[in-house]
Amino acid sequence: MNKVAITFNFGDKKIADLMHDSINIEIGGSKTKRGKANIEKEESKLIIEIIADDLIAMRAIMNSILRLLGTSYDISLINME
Protein backbone atom coordinates (compact mmCIF):
# COMPACT_ATOMS: atom_id res chain seq x y z
CA MET A 1 0.00 0.00 0.00
CA ASN A 2 1.36 3.41 -1.01
CA LYS A 3 0.21 6.67 0.51
CA VAL A 4 0.92 10.33 -0.25
CA ALA A 5 -0.55 13.58 1.07
CA ILE A 6 -0.17 16.77 -0.95
CA THR A 7 -0.85 20.18 0.57
CA PHE A 8 -1.66 23.17 -1.63
CA ASN A 9 -1.50 26.53 0.10
CA PHE A 10 -3.40 29.08 -1.99
CA GLY A 11 -2.87 31.90 0.51
CA ASP A 12 -6.49 32.94 0.03
CA LYS A 13 -9.46 31.19 1.65
CA LYS A 14 -11.78 32.18 -1.21
CA ILE A 15 -9.58 30.49 -3.81
CA ALA A 16 -9.18 27.42 -1.59
CA ASP A 17 -12.98 27.25 -1.23
CA LEU A 18 -13.41 27.48 -5.01
CA MET A 19 -10.81 24.79 -5.65
CA HIS A 20 -12.32 22.49 -3.03
CA ASP A 21 -15.84 22.92 -4.40
CA SER A 22 -14.63 22.43 -7.98
CA ILE A 23 -12.74 19.20 -7.52
CA ASN A 24 -14.49 17.67 -4.52
CA ILE A 25 -17.29 16.50 -6.78
CA GLU A 26 -14.78 14.53 -8.85
CA ILE A 27 -12.41 13.20 -6.20
CA GLY A 28 -14.13 13.57 -2.83
CA GLY A 29 -14.02 10.07 -1.43
CA SER A 30 -13.49 8.55 -4.87
CA LYS A 31 -12.37 4.95 -4.94
CA THR A 32 -11.20 2.63 -7.68
CA LYS A 33 -10.13 -0.99 -7.56
CA ARG A 34 -6.51 0.04 -7.03
CA GLY A 35 -6.71 3.31 -5.10
CA LYS A 36 -8.65 6.10 -3.51
CA ALA A 37 -8.36 9.83 -2.91
CA ASN A 38 -9.73 12.20 -0.29
CA ILE A 39 -9.70 15.98 -0.14
CA GLU A 40 -9.83 18.18 2.94
CA LYS A 41 -9.82 21.94 3.36
CA GLU A 42 -8.14 23.93 6.14
CA GLU A 43 -8.47 27.71 5.80
CA SER A 44 -6.51 28.57 2.62
CA LYS A 45 -5.08 25.05 2.17
CA LEU A 46 -6.23 21.92 0.38
CA ILE A 47 -4.92 18.59 1.55
CA ILE A 48 -5.25 15.74 -0.92
CA GLU A 49 -4.53 12.23 0.29
CA ILE A 50 -4.01 9.39 -2.16
CA ILE A 51 -3.77 5.74 -1.20
CA ALA A 52 -2.99 3.22 -3.92
CA ASP A 53 -2.05 -0.42 -4.22
CA ASP A 54 0.88 0.34 -6.51
CA LEU A 55 2.88 3.28 -7.84
CA ILE A 56 1.31 3.11 -11.30
CA ALA A 57 -2.17 3.59 -9.84
CA MET A 58 -0.87 6.36 -7.58
CA ARG A 59 0.66 8.20 -10.53
CA ALA A 60 -2.56 7.90 -12.53
CA ILE A 61 -4.71 9.21 -9.67
CA MET A 62 -2.24 12.01 -8.93
CA ASN A 63 -2.08 13.08 -12.59
CA SER A 64 -5.88 13.23 -12.80
CA ILE A 65 -6.15 15.30 -9.64
CA LEU A 66 -3.38 17.71 -10.69
CA ARG A 67 -5.01 18.17 -14.09
CA LEU A 68 -8.40 18.90 -12.49
CA LEU A 69 -6.85 21.26 -9.98
CA GLY A 70 -4.87 23.14 -12.64
CA THR A 71 -7.88 23.57 -14.88
CA SER A 72 -10.09 24.68 -11.98
CA TYR A 73 -7.47 27.17 -10.84
CA ASP A 74 -7.11 28.67 -14.33
CA ILE A 75 -10.88 29.03 -14.70
CA SER A 76 -11.24 30.57 -11.23
CA LEU A 77 -8.63 33.22 -12.09
CA ILE A 78 -10.51 34.11 -15.27
CA ASN A 79 -13.79 34.40 -13.36
CA MET A 80 -12.20 36.59 -10.67
CA GLU A 81 -11.10 39.23 -13.22
PyMOL commands that set and color helices and strands:
alter all, ss='L'
color gray80, all
select helices_A, chain A and resi 13-27+55-80
alter helices_A, ss='H'
color red, helices_A
select strands_A, chain A and resi 2-9+30-31+35-42+45-52
alter strands_A, ss='S'
color yellow, strands_A
deselect
rebuild
show_as cartoon
